[in-house]
């Protein structure tokens, strides 16, 4: 289980207890005009992701230790900038034969072939 999927869903004990169920926090992408000195570029927009959890929202199921104080959401400005880019799709440059793009494509094809072979062995 990845770190992000652990953050997205509450632990099994919390899911079973319906009375404790809290509304999930989601991130929202909004369009904010880019800061520019020239009025001609005012039509350009930059995408900024913001959290739907307000500051101080209790995030259940994220405590690491017993008896620890509840984890609360921070203001969007207090999180590092790289956090908001984690869910962006990864851009792989297509730099011709032997490049990184081709290596990634071949690795994906090889993994798919291995999965197919393993699946056929179970049939």
C-alpha positions in Angstrom: 0.0 0.0 0.0 1.5 3.3 -0.9 1.7 6.3 1.4 -0.9 8.3 -0.6 -3.4 5.5 -0.6 -3.0 5.2 3.2 -3.9 8.9 3.5 -6.9 8.6 1.2 -8.9 6.0 3.0 -9.3 5.5 6.8 -8.1 2.3 8.5 -10.4 -0.7 8.7 -11.4 0.0 12.3 -12.6 3.5 11.4 -14.5 2.2 8.3 -16.4 -0.3 10.4 -17.5 2.3 13.0 -20.2 4.2 11.1 -20.8 6.7 13.9 -17.2 8.0 13.6 -17.4 8.4 9.8 -16.0 11.8 8.8 -16.4 13.5 5.5 -13.3 12.9 3.3 -11.0 15.8 2.4 -10.4 16.3 -1.3 -8.2 18.6 -3.2 -9.7 21.0 -5.7 -8.1 22.5 -8.7 -8.8 26.1 -9.3 -7.7 28.5 -12.0 -5.9 31.6 -10.7 -4.6 34.3 -13.0 -0.8 34.2 -13.3 1.0 37.2 -11.8 2.3 39.2 -14.7 3.6 42.8 -15.3 2.2 42.9 -18.8 -1.6 43.3 -19.4 -1.4 41.3 -22.6 -0.6 38.1 -20.6 -3.5 38.6 -18.3 -5.5 35.9 -20.1 -2.9 33.2 -19.1 -3.9 31.2 -16.1 -1.9 29.0 -13.7 -3.5 26.0 -12.0 -3.2 25.9 -8.2 -4.5 22.9 -6.2 -6.1 23.7 -2.9 -7.4 21.4 -0.2 -11.0 21.2 0.7 -10.1 20.5 4.3 -10.2 23.7 6.3 -7.5 24.6 8.7 -8.0 22.7 12.0 -10.0 19.8 10.5 -9.3 16.6 12.4 -7.9 13.9 10.1 -8.9 10.6 11.7 -6.7 7.5 11.4 -3.4 9.3 10.8 -1.9 8.9 14.3 1.2 6.8 14.5 1.3 6.4 18.3 -1.3 5.5 20.9 -2.4 8.4 22.9 -1.0 10.9 20.4 -2.9 14.2 19.9 -5.3 14.1 16.9 -3.8 15.1 13.5 -5.3 18.3 12.2 -5.1 19.8 8.7 -2.9 22.8 8.2 -3.5 25.9 6.1 -2.6 25.3 2.4 0.3 27.8 2.6 1.9 25.7 5.4 2.3 22.6 3.2 5.4 22.3 0.9 4.8 23.2 -2.7 5.9 19.8 -4.0 2.9 18.2 -2.2 0.4 19.7 -4.6 2.3 18.3 -7.6 2.2 14.6 -6.5 -1.0 13.7 -8.3 0.0 15.4 -11.6 0.7 13.0 -14.4 4.4 12.2 -14.9 5.8 13.7 -18.2 8.3 11.4 -19.9 10.2 13.0 -22.7 10.1 11.2 -26.1 13.8 11.6 -27.0 14.0 9.0 -29.7 15.5 5.5 -29.8 17.5 4.5 -26.8 16.1 7.4 -24.8 14.2 7.5 -21.5 10.8 7.5 -23.2 11.6 4.3 -25.0 13.0 2.6 -21.9 9.8 3.4 -20.0 7.6 2.1 -22.8 9.6 -1.1 -23.1 9.5 -1.7 -19.3 5.7 -1.3 -19.3 5.4 -3.7 -22.2 7.6 -6.3 -20.5 5.7 -6.1 -17.2 2.4 -6.6 -19.1 3.9 -9.6 -20.9 5.0 -11.1 -17.6 1.6 -10.5 -16.0 -0.1 -12.2 -19.0 2.2 -15.2 -18.8 1.7 -15.5 -15.1 -2.1 -15.3 -15.5 -2.1 -18.0 -18.1 -0.1 -20.3 -15.8 -2.9 -20.1 -13.2 -5.6 -21.1 -15.7 
